[in-house]
Amino acid sequence: SMCDEATSLPILNNVDEMDESTVVVTMRGGCTFGEKALAAHELGVAGILFVNNQEGLFHPSGPEVRDVKLSTFMITQHDGAHLINALRKVATTTGPKYSLDGRFMPVICQKSNSDTYCKP
């Protein structure tokens, strides 16, 4: 979950392998979205992807991160399981380098009267 069980503060592994093209993948839970996003932002990564720990989706929020310039995303628990399995394959494959590529698709959300809508 990216959070220390004793302190509930964010901890990051593989910090020496992270750069501005890295997207941190973490399970939801343990500490707040904002605490995790701030820890990732301080490393200068491209974004953070939350894997939901229950069915469904919602927008990760955190009032303490209003000024953090970091892309944040959430995927379903089901899709997260597939992604984590693929990441484990990347980490354990020997021989020719196995890679996993992804692309960001910017989404813009706007509020109109009482409705909010998002579009790519």
CYANA upper distance limits for C-alpha pairs under 8 A (distance plus 0.5 A):
  1 SER  CA     26 THR  CA      6.03
  1 SER  CA     27 MET  CA      4.93
  1 SER  CA     28 ARG  CA      6.48
  1 SER  CA     29 GLY  CA      6.37
  1 SER  CA     30 GLY  CA      6.48
  2 MET  CA     10 PRO  CA      5.97
  2 MET  CA     11 ILE  CA      5.86
  2 MET  CA     12 LEU  CA      6.66
  2 MET  CA     26 THR  CA      6.51
  2 MET  CA     27 MET  CA      7.62
  2 MET  CA     30 GLY  CA      7.97
  2 MET  CA     36 LYS  CA      7.78
  3 CYS  CA      7 THR  CA      8.39
  3 CYS  CA      8 SER  CA      5.85
  3 CYS  CA      9 LEU  CA      5.69
  3 CYS  CA     10 PRO  CA      4.69
  3 CYS  CA     11 ILE  CA      5.95
  3 CYS  CA     30 GLY  CA      5.92
  3 CYS  CA     31 CYS  CA      6.46
  3 CYS  CA     36 LYS  CA      8.43
  4 ASP  CA      8 SER  CA      5.46
  4 ASP  CA      9 LEU  CA      5.91
  4 ASP  CA     10 PRO  CA      6.63
  4 ASP  CA     11 ILE  CA      6.71
  4 ASP  CA     30 GLY  CA      8.15
  5 GLU  CA      9 LEU  CA      8.40
  5 GLU  CA     30 GLY  CA      7.70
  8 SER  CA     30 GLY  CA      6.49
  8 SER  CA     31 CYS  CA      5.96
  9 LEU  CA     31 CYS  CA      6.86
  9 LEU  CA     35 GLU  CA      7.84
 10 PRO  CA     31 CYS  CA      7.41
 10 PRO  CA     35 GLU  CA      6.95
 10 PRO  CA     36 LYS  CA      6.15
 10 PRO  CA     39 ALA  CA      7.09
 11 ILE  CA     39 ALA  CA      8.23
 12 LEU  CA     39 ALA  CA      8.38
 14 ASN  CA     18 MET  CA      7.41
 15 VAL  CA     43 LEU  CA      8.35
 18 MET  CA     22 THR  CA      6.08
 18 MET  CA     43 LEU  CA      8.05
 18 MET  CA     45 VAL  CA      7.21
 19 ASP  CA     43 LEU  CA      7.95
 19 ASP  CA     44 GLY  CA      6.94
 19 ASP  CA     45 VAL  CA      5.96
 19 ASP  CA     46 ALA  CA      8.30
 20 GLU  CA     44 GLY  CA      6.05
 20 GLU  CA     45 VAL  CA      4.91
 20 GLU  CA     46 ALA  CA      5.68
 21 SER  CA     45 VAL  CA      6.69
 21 SER  CA     46 ALA  CA      5.81
 22 THR  CA     45 VAL  CA      5.66
 22 THR  CA     46 ALA  CA      5.97
 22 THR  CA     47 GLY  CA      7.45
 23 VAL  CA     45 VAL  CA      6.79
 23 VAL  CA     46 ALA  CA      6.06
 23 VAL  CA     47 GLY  CA      5.21
 23 VAL  CA     48 ILE  CA      5.76
 23 VAL  CA     49 LEU  CA      7.26
 24 VAL  CA     40 ALA  CA      7.58
 24 VAL  CA     45 VAL  CA      7.98
 24 VAL  CA     47 GLY  CA      6.82
 24 VAL  CA     48 ILE  CA      5.08
 24 VAL  CA     49 LEU  CA      6.50
 25 VAL  CA     48 ILE  CA      6.46
 25 VAL  CA     49 LEU  CA      5.28
 25 VAL  CA     50 PHE  CA      6.59
 25 VAL  CA     51 VAL  CA      7.79
 26 THR  CA     48 ILE  CA      8.02
 26 THR  CA     49 LEU  CA      6.77
 26 THR  CA     50 PHE  CA      5.65
 26 THR  CA     51 VAL  CA      6.57
 27 MET  CA     50 PHE  CA      6.08
 27 MET  CA     51 VAL  CA      5.19
 27 MET  CA     52 ASN  CA      6.82
 27 MET  CA     53 ASN  CA      7.06
 28 ARG  CA     33 PHE  CA      8.19
 28 ARG  CA     50 PHE  CA      6.20
 28 ARG  CA     51 VAL  CA      6.21
 28 ARG  CA     52 ASN  CA      5.76
 28 ARG  CA     53 ASN  CA      6.14
 29 GLY  CA     53 ASN  CA      7.78
 31 CYS  CA     35 GLU  CA      7.12
 31 CYS  CA     36 LYS  CA      7.71
 32 THR  CA     36 LYS  CA      6.95
 32 THR  CA     62 GLY  CA      7.78
 33 PHE  CA     37 ALA  CA      6.56
 33 PHE  CA     60 PRO  CA      6.83
 33 PHE  CA     61 SER  CA      6.83
 33 PHE  CA     62 GLY  CA      6.48
 34 GLY  CA     38 LEU  CA      6.49
 34 GLY  CA     61 SER  CA      7.43
 34 GLY  CA     62 GLY  CA      5.20
 34 GLY  CA     63 PRO  CA      7.75
 34 GLY  CA     64 GLU  CA      6.48
 34 GLY  CA     65 VAL  CA      5.99
 35 GLU  CA     39 ALA  CA      6.77
 35 GLU  CA     64 GLU  CA      8.47
 36 LYS  CA     40 ALA  CA      6.77
 37 ALA  CA     41 HIS  CA      6.44
 37 ALA  CA     48 ILE  CA      7.13
 37 ALA  CA     65 VAL  CA      7.88
 37 ALA  CA     68 VAL  CA      8.31
 37 ALA  CA     70 LEU  CA      7.89
 37 ALA  CA     72 THR  CA      8.06
 38 LEU  CA     42 GLU  CA      6.65
 38 LEU  CA     65 VAL  CA      7.29
 38 LEU  CA     68 VAL  CA      7.44
 39 ALA  CA     43 LEU  CA      7.37
 40 ALA  CA     44 GLY  CA      7.33
 40 ALA  CA     45 VAL  CA      6.68
 40 ALA  CA     47 GLY  CA      7.93
 40 ALA  CA     48 ILE  CA      7.47
 41 HIS  CA     45 VAL  CA      6.56
 41 HIS  CA     47 GLY  CA      8.19
 41 HIS  CA     68 VAL  CA      7.41
 41 HIS  CA     69 LYS  CA      7.90
 41 HIS  CA     70 LEU  CA      6.74
 45 VAL  CA     70 LEU  CA      8.33
 46 ALA  CA     70 LEU  CA      6.94
 46 ALA  CA     71 SER  CA      7.20
 47 GLY  CA     70 LEU  CA      5.84
 47 GLY  CA     71 SER  CA      5.00
 47 GLY  CA     72 THR  CA      6.21
 47 GLY  CA     73 PHE  CA      8.43
 48 ILE  CA     70 LEU  CA      8.02
 48 ILE  CA     71 SER  CA      6.89
 48 ILE  CA     72 THR  CA      5.51
 48 ILE  CA     73 PHE  CA      6.90
 49 LEU  CA     72 THR  CA      6.42
 49 LEU  CA     73 PHE  CA      5.26
 49 LEU  CA     74 MET  CA      6.08
 49 LEU  CA     75 ILE  CA      7.89
 50 PHE  CA     60 PRO  CA      8.48
 50 PHE  CA     72 THR  CA      8.13
 50 PHE  CA     73 PHE  CA      6.49
 50 PHE  CA     74 MET  CA      5.03
 50 PHE  CA     75 ILE  CA      6.92
 51 VAL  CA     74 MET  CA      6.25
 51 VAL  CA     75 ILE  CA      5.72
 51 VAL  CA     76 THR  CA      6.62
 51 VAL  CA     77 GLN  CA      6.34
 51 VAL  CA     80 GLY  CA      5.75
 52 ASN  CA     56 GLY  CA      8.04
 52 ASN  CA     57 LEU  CA      7.52
 52 ASN  CA     74 MET  CA      7.13
 52 ASN  CA     75 ILE  CA      6.65
 52 ASN  CA     76 THR  CA      5.80
 52 ASN  CA     77 GLN  CA      5.33
 52 ASN  CA     80 GLY  CA      7.86
 53 ASN  CA     76 THR  CA      8.43
 53 ASN  CA     77 GLN  CA      6.12
 54 GLN  CA     76 THR  CA      8.21
 54 GLN  CA     77 GLN  CA      6.48
 55 GLU  CA     76 THR  CA      7.01
 55 GLU  CA     77 GLN  CA      6.52
 55 GLU  CA     78 HIS  CA      8.30
 56 GLY  CA     76 THR  CA      6.41
 56 GLY  CA     77 GLN  CA      8.05
 57 LEU  CA     74 MET  CA      7.46
 57 LEU  CA     75 ILE  CA      7.20
 57 LEU  CA     76 THR  CA      6.45
 58 PHE  CA     74 MET  CA      7.86
 59 HIS  CA     73 PHE  CA      8.11
 59 HIS  CA     74 MET  CA      7.45
 60 PRO  CA     72 THR  CA      7.84
 60 PRO  CA     73 PHE  CA      7.64
 60 PRO  CA     74 MET  CA      7.33
 62 GLY  CA     66 ARG  CA      7.92
 75 ILE  CA     79 ASP  CA      6.87
 75 ILE  CA     80 GLY  CA      6.66
 76 THR  CA     80 GLY  CA      6.39
 77 GLN  CA     81 ALA  CA      6.74
 78 HIS  CA     82 HIS  CA      7.32
 79 ASP  CA     83 LEU  CA      6.81
 80 GLY  CA     84 ILE  CA      6.50
 81 ALA  CA     85 ASN  CA      6.68
 82 HIS  CA     86 ALA  CA      6.78
 83 LEU  CA     87 LEU  CA      6.65
 84 ILE  CA     88 ARG  CA      6.63
 85 ASN  CA     89 LYS  CA      6.81
 86 ALA  CA     90 VAL  CA      6.88
 86 ALA  CA    100 LEU  CA      8.20
 87 LEU  CA     91 ALA  CA      6.77
 87 LEU  CA    100 LEU  CA      7.98
 88 ARG  CA     92 THR  CA      6.66
 89 LYS  CA     93 THR  CA      6.26
 90 VAL  CA     98 TYR  CA      6.13
 90 VAL  CA     99 SER  CA      6.75
 90 VAL  CA    100 LEU  CA      7.65
 93 THR  CA     97 LYS  CA      7.94
 93 THR  CA     98 TYR  CA      7.13
105 MET  CA    120 PRO  CA      7.22
106 PRO  CA    120 PRO  CA      6.29
107 VAL  CA    118 CYS  CA      6.85
107 VAL  CA    119 LYS  CA      5.95
107 VAL  CA    120 PRO  CA      4.83
108 ILE  CA    118 CYS  CA      5.95
108 ILE  CA    119 LYS  CA      6.07
108 ILE  CA    120 PRO  CA      6.73
109 CYS  CA    116 THR  CA      7.26
109 CYS  CA    117 TYR  CA      6.02
109 CYS  CA    118 CYS  CA      4.54
109 CYS  CA    119 LYS  CA      7.04
110 GLN  CA    116 THR  CA      6.12
110 GLN  CA    117 TYR  CA      6.12
110 GLN  CA    118 CYS  CA      6.84
111 LYS  CA    115 ASP  CA      6.24
111 LYS  CA    116 THR  CA      4.74
111 LYS  CA    117 TYR  CA      6.99
112 SER  CA    116 THR  CA      6.57
112 SER  CA    117 TYR  CA      8.42
